Amino acid sequence: MEQPKIKPDKHVKSPDFHGAALIDDNGREIPITEDMVQDAFSDLDQKAENHSAKKPSSIQQ
């Protein structure tokens, strides 16, 4: 008896999570992308620069 052949749906692409994802309020997995990580680091760098600019000059090194 021959098994029916299952054709993969060409329109549905599985995301490549590499094990890293966020779970939203609806339980959906959102993959963490390289762009998301780079944006987060850029935001942290900017906040650190703004924070150090607010310190009095006698404290800055």
N, C-alpha and C positions, 0 to 999 in steps of 0.2 A: 504494500500500500504506500503510495507516494505522499509525502508531507506537502502541504500547501506552501508555496513560496511567499515569504513576506517581503514586500518591497518597502524599503525605508522611505519615509516621507522626506522629500528633498527640501520642503519648505520649513521643516522644524530642525533647528540646529541646537544641539545640546551645548550649553556654555561649558567652558573649561575652567572649573573653579580652582583647580590646584589645591583644594582643601580649604580655601578661604572664602567665606561668604558672610553676609549680614542677613539676619532674618527680620523682615518687616513686620508690622502689626498684624498683617493678614497671613503670616506664616510662609510667605514667599521668600525664597533664597535669592539674594542679590550678590552676584560675584564681586569681590573686591578686585578692582583693576589697578594696573600700574599707574594710570592717570589719577585715580582716587588717592593712592598713596603719595604720589608726587604733590598733588594739591594740598594734602594734609600737612606735609613737611613744609611747603611754601608758606602756608598759613601760620604754622608754628614759628618759622623763621621771622616772619613779619611781626608777629606778636612779641617775640623776644626783642627785636630791634626797637619796637615802640616802647616796650617796658624799660629797656635800658636807657632810652632817650629821656625818660621821665625822671630818672634818678638825679639827685643833686650832683653837681660836678665834683664835689669833694669825695663822693663814694665811688665814682667811676674810676676804672683803672686804665 
